Amino acid sequence: MKRPLHLVLTTAQQLLLDAADVVAVRGEDASGCFGILGGHADLITVLVPSVLRWQLADGQKGYCALAGGVLRMSGGAQLHVACRGAVRGDSIEKLEAAVRAARAEQLNEERRARVEQMQLHTRTLRTLVRYLHPATRHVES
């Protein structure tokens, strides 16, 4: 018989899941997908936006789309997941589509931030060149 896990899934606003009869969990961090069973060594990892999956002892499966988070395994049986945002659902396809959309939006935000950073850097360099170059220095009388 598989050793059960006690899975607690929370956001800052709510408790999404508190199940003491979980037999398997599948998550995803920057290194890829991983699985956790009862008796797993202590672990802490940062989850990427993904779908967390679990299976209860009666065979029932659960899914939750996460906007990233932190997973902590302790004592071989206590599994805690804290995340900024999460949505539970019954359809893995819909949740995975929501995660793909969230990842695309996150990439767009990162691109916009890099463009703004480069623009600021360019303006700063131009201002320094104008100030330091003698031909363009403004002389006040």
C-alpha positions in Angstrom: 0.0 0.0 0.0 1.2 3.5 -0.9 2.0 5.8 2.0 -0.4 8.7 1.9 0.6 12.4 1.7 -1.1 15.3 3.4 -1.4 17.9 0.6 -2.2 21.5 1.6 -2.7 24.0 -1.3 -3.1 27.6 -0.5 -3.0 31.1 -2.0 -2.7 34.3 0.1 -6.5 34.6 0.1 -7.8 31.0 0.5 -7.2 27.4 1.3 -7.8 25.5 -2.0 -7.2 22.0 -0.8 -6.5 20.2 2.4 -6.4 16.4 1.7 -4.8 13.8 3.9 -5.3 10.8 1.5 -3.2 11.8 -1.5 -1.0 9.0 -2.9 0.8 10.9 -5.8 1.5 14.5 -6.8 3.0 15.8 -10.1 4.4 19.3 -10.3 6.7 21.3 -12.5 9.7 23.5 -11.7 12.4 25.1 -13.9 14.1 21.7 -14.3 10.9 20.1 -15.6 8.1 17.8 -14.4 8.6 15.7 -11.3 6.5 13.3 -9.2 6.2 12.9 -5.4 5.0 9.8 -3.5 4.7 9.2 0.2 8.1 8.8 1.9 9.8 11.3 -0.5 12.9 13.1 0.9 12.5 16.6 2.1 12.3 19.0 -0.8 11.6 22.7 -1.5 11.3 24.0 -5.0 9.9 27.0 -6.9 7.0 25.9 -9.2 6.6 27.5 -12.6 3.1 28.4 -14.0 1.8 24.9 -14.6 -0.9 22.5 -13.6 -0.4 20.7 -10.3 -1.9 17.1 -10.4 -2.7 14.8 -7.6 -4.4 11.4 -7.1 -6.3 10.4 -4.0 -6.3 7.0 -2.4 -9.7 6.2 -3.9 -8.3 6.8 -7.4 -10.0 10.2 -7.8 -7.7 12.8 -9.6 -7.5 16.5 -9.0 -6.0 19.4 -10.9 -5.1 23.0 -10.2 -3.6 25.6 -12.5 -0.9 27.6 -10.6 0.5 31.0 -11.3 3.8 29.7 -10.0 4.5 29.0 -6.3 6.6 27.2 -3.8 6.3 23.5 -3.0 7.7 22.1 0.3 7.9 18.4 1.1 8.7 17.5 4.7 8.7 14.4 6.9 7.9 12.1 4.0 4.2 12.9 4.3 3.6 16.7 4.5 3.3 18.5 1.2 2.6 22.2 1.2 2.1 24.3 -1.9 1.8 28.1 -1.6 1.1 30.1 -4.7 0.0 33.7 -5.7 -2.9 32.5 -7.8 -4.5 29.2 -8.6 -7.7 27.8 -10.2 -9.0 24.3 -9.4 -10.7 22.5 -12.2 -11.9 19.1 -13.5 -10.7 19.5 -17.1 -7.0 19.2 -17.5 -7.2 20.5 -21.1 -8.9 23.8 -20.0 -6.4 24.3 -17.2 -3.4 23.6 -19.4 -4.8 26.1 -22.0 -5.1 28.7 -19.2 -1.5 28.0 -18.1 -0.3 28.4 -21.7 -2.1 31.7 -21.9 -0.6 32.9 -18.6 2.9 31.9 -19.7 2.5 33.8 -23.0 1.3 36.9 -21.1 4.3 36.5 -18.7 6.7 36.3 -21.7 5.1 39.4 -23.2 5.5 41.3 -19.9 9.1 40.3 -19.7 9.7 41.5 -23.3 8.1 44.8 -22.6 10.2 45.3 -19.5 13.4 44.5 -21.4 12.5 47.0 -24.1 11.7 49.7 -21.5 15.0 48.9 -19.7 16.9 49.3 -23.0 15.2 52.5 -23.8 16.1 53.9 -20.4 19.7 52.7 -20.8 19.9 54.4 -24.2 18.5 57.7 -22.9 20.9 57.7 -20.0 23.9 57.1 -22.3 22.8 59.9 -24.7 22.4 62.3 -21.8 25.9 61.4 -20.5 27.5 61.8 -24.0 25.8 65.2 -24.4 27.0 66.3 -21.0 30.6 65.0 -21.4 31.2 66.0 -25.0 32.6 69.5 -25.2 31.0 70.4 -28.5 27.5 69.8 -27.1 27.9 71.1 -23.6 25.5 74.0 -22.8 27.2 77.1 -21.4 25.1 79.3 -19.2 25.9 83.0 -19.0 
